[in-house]
Amino acid sequence: MRKLTARGIRLRGFFEAKGLKVVEVYPGGAQDVLGIPRKQKNSDKLLSGLINLGLEGLTYSLSHHELDAVTCAYVGKLFLEKKTVVYGAQDQGIVLPKGTAQEKLIVRSKHTL
């Protein structure tokens, strides 16, 4: 984990030096808020959950790491739409989707496979 953390810090510095906004996302927490299964429970169900959110172009050939990356990208989109909450310092906290259990049910019922 230390190597991954150090790599993340370097990447953050690299992108911010280029004027890009960087946010940190916890995919498992985001999946919980979005009401979709985590990769540890079942990668196929995680894939289905992402598709139910309206994401396109996803296939069963994606690894669970790639599905986590897709989750993070989706949270990035929500961040740009101001549909997220930052836990911790505003400039370096963890970004998660806004939502309540009722909102998750409404979002999930609108999309089917």
N, C-alpha and C positions, 0 to 999 in steps of 0.2 A: 504493500500500500504506500510506503514512503516514496518509492520510485514513481508510482502513478501520481501521487500528490505533487511531487516535484515537477513532473512532466506537465501536469495541469497548470501549475503556477507559471512555468515557462511559456506555455501556449497562451495563457491569458495575457501575459506581458507582450508577447509577439503581436497578438491581434489588437490589443489596446493601443500599442505603439502605431498601428496603422489606422487608428481612429475608429475602430469597431467596438461596439458595445458587446460585452461578454456577460452571460448569466450562467449561474451554476444551477443545475437541475438534478434532483434525486429521482431517477426513473421509477423505482419501486414505490416511493411515496406518491408520485404523480399518478401511477397506475391505480393506487388505492383510492385517491381522490376522484379519479375518472371512473371508478367502478369497474375496472377491467382486471383480469387475473395477472399476477406477476409471473415472470418466466419460470420461477421455481415450481409453481403449481402446474403449469402446462403451457409450453410454447405455442401450441396450436390454438389454445384458447386466448392467449395474449394476442396472437395474430388476428383472430376473429374479433376481439375487442377493439383493436385498432381499426380494422375495416369498418366495424359498426360505428365508429366515430366519423366515418366519411373519408378516411384515407384511402387513396387509390395506388395501384401499382405494386402492392405488397404480395409476396409469394411465400409458399411453404419452404422455399429453399433458404430463406433468411435465417441466420443463426439467432439465438436468444440475445446475444450481444447487439446484433444489428436491430433487433426489435426494441431493445432498450434505447438505442440511438434514435430510432424513429420516434419513440415516446418523447425523448428530449427535444427533438426537432419540433414536434407538435406543441410542446410546452413553450418553445421559443416563439412559435406563431401566436399562441395565446398571449404571451408576454407583449408582443407588438400590438395586439388588440386590446391591451389593458384588462385582460381576463385572468390575471394571476395575483398571487400574494407572495411577498418576500418575507421569509422568516430569517431574522438576524439583521445585520447591518444592511441598509438599503443598497449600498454599492457593492456588497460582497456576500449577501445572504443567499439562502437556497430559495429558488423560485419554484412554486407549485401552483397548479391551477386553482382558481377560485371555485367554490362549489359546496353544495350541501347534498345530503342524500336525496332530497326531492329533486334537485336540479339534475343529478346524475340519472335518476330514473327517467326524467323527461328527455334528456339527450339520448339515452340508450333506446328509448321507445321510438324515436324518430328514425332510427337507422336500422336496417335489417340487411342480412347477407344476401 
